[in-house]
Amino acid sequence: MEATRNQRTIGRPASIEGIGYWSGHDVRVEFCPADPDTGIVFVRTDLKDRPRIPATIENRTETPLRTTLQCGDAGVDMIEHVMASLAGLQVDNCEVRVDRQEMPGCDGSSLPMVEALDAAGLVEQDAPREQRIVRETVRLGDRKSWIEISPSASAETILQCKLDYGRDTAIGRQKFCLALSPETFRRELAPSRTFLLEHEAAALRDQGLGQRATFQDLLVFGPDGPIDNRLRFPDECVRHKLLDMVGDLALAGCDLIGRFVAYRGGHRLNAEAVRAILARAETQEVLQRCA
């Protein structure tokens, strides 16, 4: 384990409010400063004893189309945009107090959360931020969907995603790559929004989900593009895939230095990448101690 920067938290509490896309419940999220080495911890203020749920890969449970954490009887759902906001700005220690299980969708992006965190101010702490450096190439998945992790020649975190919805959809094929930093996250990824196809949205509504979400709350693509909405970037969909990746990789609990290339990837593959890196790092540390 190595370190090249100090940990950070926020200068004062900040909050956002919205509705959960899946549940339709009103929810409030309060970001609070935390001591060094706390990490990101969700606190369910609506439950007895206010259970704490550390945002770690060990607490992740598999849920379709979103990232969920479970610790004992308490859980938090659709946390990827919250985690992306914190990780993208390099906020390492924060208590995230929530009064519902599902996080608010807001406008489908991380922008409202980034603006709240920036307004609270970012504070450097007197403790090093640990990092894991990718030293070998690993590929996970299959021909239809995969993620490849490899060393970064520039010693930066490089993220790349290739999206392929076929030529017969308005989304089509998209590709985007960037070196991750607070500046590039704010500018290139934070405004990008959740998206899905019109028939996918209809199927979810038929299941009783997303009843309060509107075409203005996220991007719903019809044959000619977003319905009753406008793109913020021509390639907004692939950018949002990278936003999700930032949030999922943050479950490592440290900075990951390497190159991450995904093809038609998603939350499950992102989580597998985290587990693979941490497992290899633990093996390397054992070998070093035994040498």
N, C-alpha and C positions, 0 to 999 in steps of 0.2 A: 504494500500500500504506500502511495506517495502523495505529496501535496505540493501545489504551486500557488495557492491563493488562500486567503483567510475566509472563514465562514461568514455568512451574512444573515441578518434578520431584518424586520421592518421597524421603523422608528416609533410608530404608534398604531393602535387598532384601526382597522378599516373594514368596511362591510359592503356587501352587495345583496340584492334581493331579486327574486324572479320565480318562475314556475319550473317544476320538473317536467321535462318533455314526456317521459313515460307515465308518470303517476298523475300529472296535472296538479300536484300540490304546490301551494305557496311555500317558499323556503327562503330563509335568511342565512347568510354565511358571514361570519365575522373572523377576519384574520387578526391574530394577536402576536406580538413579539414573543420570542422564546429564547431561552438560554442556549449557549453553545452546546453542540452534541445532542440537542433534543431531537433534531430531524423534523420532518413534517408529521404532525399528529392530528387526526380528526377527533373532535370531542362531540358526542351526541348530547346536546344540552336538553333535548326533549325526553330523555330516558332517565330512569332512576339511577342514581349514583354517577351520572354523567360519564359513561364508559369512554375510554380512550382507545383509539384505533390507529396504531402507527402505520404510516404509509410505506410499507415494505413489501417486497415480492413474496415473502412468506405468508402474508395476509391476503394475497390476491386469490379470488375465486373466479372460475370461468363463468362468464355471463355473455350471452350473445350481444354483439354490436356495442359493447361498452366495457368499462373497467370498474370492477367492484372489489371492495375490501371487506373482509369479515374477521372479527376478533371476538371469540366467544359468541355470545348471543347478539352482539351489536354489529351492524354493517353500515357502509356508506356506498352509494351507487353513482355511476357516471361521474367519476372523479377526474377523468383524464384532462379536462380543460382547466380545472383548478390546479392540478399537478403541473401541467404545462406552463401555466402562468408563473408559478413559483420557480420552477426549474429554469424556465427561459430567462428570468430576471436574476437568477442565481441567489434566490432566497432559500437558504438551507435549513433554517430553524423557524418554525411557525406553528402556532396552535390554531387549527381551523375549526371554529366552533359552529356547529350546524344544528338546526332544529327540525330536520327531516332526514330521511335516509338518502333521498336522491338530491344531487346538487342541481342548482338552477341552470337552465339552458341559456338564459339571457338572450343574446342575439345569435347564438350558435357558434360564437367565437370565444377567444380568451381576452378580447380587447377590453370589455368592462372590468375584468379582474385585474388586468395589467394597469389600467388607469387608476383603480383604487389602490393598488400596491405602490405605484409610483407616487401618488398623492400622500401616502403614509410615510414615504421616505425609506431608503435602504441604508442599513447601518452595518458597517464592518465590525466583526467581533475578533477578540484576541484568541483565536483558535484556528488551526489549519483545517482546510477542507480536504478530505481524503479523495483520492482518485484511483481508478483502475485503468491501466493502460493495456489495450488490446495488442497482443504480441504474436498472434497467429490467426490465420484465416479460418473462419468457421461458416458453414452454410447450413441453414435450417429450412425445412419445408419440402416442397416437391416442385415439379415443373410448372404447375398451375399457379403457385403462390410460394414465395420464398423470401428470406432475408439473409444477406451475407454480411459478416462482420470481419473486418480486416484491419491491420495496423494503419495508422494515419501518418503519411509521410511528413505532414506539416505539424504534427503533435497537436492538432486541433480535433474537435468533434465535428466530423463531416457527415451530413445527413443527405440521403438521396432517395427519392421514391419514383417509381414508374407505375403509372395508373393506366389500365386498359379496360375500358367499358365497351370496346368495339366501335366500329365506324357507324353503326346504325343508331347511336344515341347522341344526345347533345353534349354529353361529357367527353366521349371519345377517348383519345389517348393523350396523356399528359406526363411530363417529366419535370422534376425540379430538384435542385441540389444547392446546399449552402453550408458554409462554415458557421456553426452555432455560436452565438454570443448574445448578450442582452440586447445589443443594438440590432443585430439581424433578426432576432426573435420579434422584437417590437415592430420592426418595419415590414418584415417579409412574411411572418407566420401568424402573429397574434390576431390580425383582423380576419383571417380566413375562417369560413363558417362550415358547420355540419351540413352534409348534403345527402340526398337520396333520390331515387327515381320515383316518379308519380305512382307507379303501381306498387312500389314498396311502401310508400306512405299510406296508400289505400288499404293494403293488407294489415298494417299495424292498427289502423283505425277500426277495421273489422274485428280485431282482437280486443277492442276497448282501450287501446293505448293511444297516447298523443292527442287526446280529445281537446285540449286547450291550446295546443300548438297551432300556429297559423303559418301561411306562406311567408310572412314577414319575420318569423322567428328562426328560420333556417332556409336552406336552399332546397326546394323541391323541383326536380327537373322533369319537364314535359318534353315532347318531341322537338320543340324549338328553343329550349333553354329554361332558365328558372321561371317559375310561375309567379307572377305579381312580385317580382324582386329583380334586383340587378347585381351582377357580379362586381366584386371589388378588385379582382384580378382575373385576367383571361384564363389562368390556370389555377383558380381558387381551390378546386377540389383536391388536387395533388398537394397543394400547400397545406390544406387541412389535414391530410394524411400525415404530413411531417409534424404538424402541431400535436396530433395524437401520439406520434412516436416520442416526441420530447416528454410528454406526460408519462407515458408508459416506462420509458427508460429511467425516469426519475425514481422509480421504485427500487432501484439498486441502492439508494441511500448514499451515493457518492458520485463524483463526476466520472463519466466514462469517456476515455480518450481513444478514439478509433474512427473508422469509416463504416457507416451503416448504410447499406443499399438494399432497398426493399422493392419487390415486384409483386403488385397486387397483395400487399401485406395487410396486417391489421393488428388488433390488440393481442391476440393469442401469440402470434409470431414475435411481436415486440417483447412480450413477457418471456418467451423461450430464449430470446437473445440475452436478456438480463440474467436468467438462470445459468445459461451456458458460460457467460463471462465470469460470473461469481464462482461457479464451480471450478473453472480452470484456474482462477486466481488463487483459490484455496489450495488446490493441488500444487501450484508453483511455490506457495509459501511453505507448505509442508516439506517439499523437496529441498528448499533452501535451508530450512532448519536442520534437516538431516544431513546436509552436505558437510 
